[in-house]
Amino acid sequence: MHEFDLVLPATVDIREVGMRDGLQLEAPVPLEGKLAMLEALVATGVRRIEVTSFVSPRAVPALADADRLAAELHRFAGVHFSALVANPRGATRAVDAGMADLEYVVSASDGHSRANAGRSTAEAVGAVGEIAGLAHAADGSLEVVIATAWDCPFDGRTPIPRTVDVARAAVTAGADRLCLGDTIGTTTPLRVVQLLDAVRRACPGVEVGVHFHDTRGTGQANALAAVQAGVRQLDSSVGGLGGCPFAPGASGNIATEELVYWLEDSGVHTGLDLDAVLAAARVAEDAVGRDLPSSLYRAGGRSVPRSAPVG
């Protein structure tokens, strides 16, 4: 009989995306509700939060208050805040609002790129250099998030070489980091590892994170595969909130509390307190006014032994 050990790192870095990806499909939450969510999330110990998106208020009305929210971030010390942008106009707005650490989404598939951004993948890649320049001029950084890295709701499976080409072009144009997005929650562990290997070979020395959705129940399995493959940067959303308004069938992100639960129980330090994440999920549930999809949240957290019946 052979002893089997999971090969896991000592630590991982979780980015909370519930404030952006988690809220973009919801009815607009008042600024006070968002600040209550943010305060609860900061209390979890998370050190990176993607807090909003500087996109067209008509396209994503739930995030129309990005400038107002950015003006309140000075209240929260010790947290690295970032914002998502869809084009150079959004990047300029973000920098003017005091947010220079940006994520820019490029869809690896033309079908999703046209639905999400109104332009082809090549045209989207062509804006990386300008956006990187805006971020760097403000002493910030640019992470290019490659959406539909594995599959597209319009074009089907995304060929690995196509995603690799986008990654290489983004880094050449000035991206500091990359993140691979499973936009519609279709990928599986082997495909995760295959794409990660290909992208890292093409972009040596560049940090590559992952962004999984749990649409088909494979999100946490994919996260485990990515961590075993050497990924140290993972996105997750409190309560499992989230989805893409321009990707039919996309549901919530992997839940932060579920990610923290299995990582910490496996000896991997996240820096997040599970009870505090569950408390933040309750605040998020109140803010959006509906039940959250997270299985761990619905279960009430860790298992607590019940008292034996008397008599």
Disulfide bonds with the S-S distance in Angstrom:
none
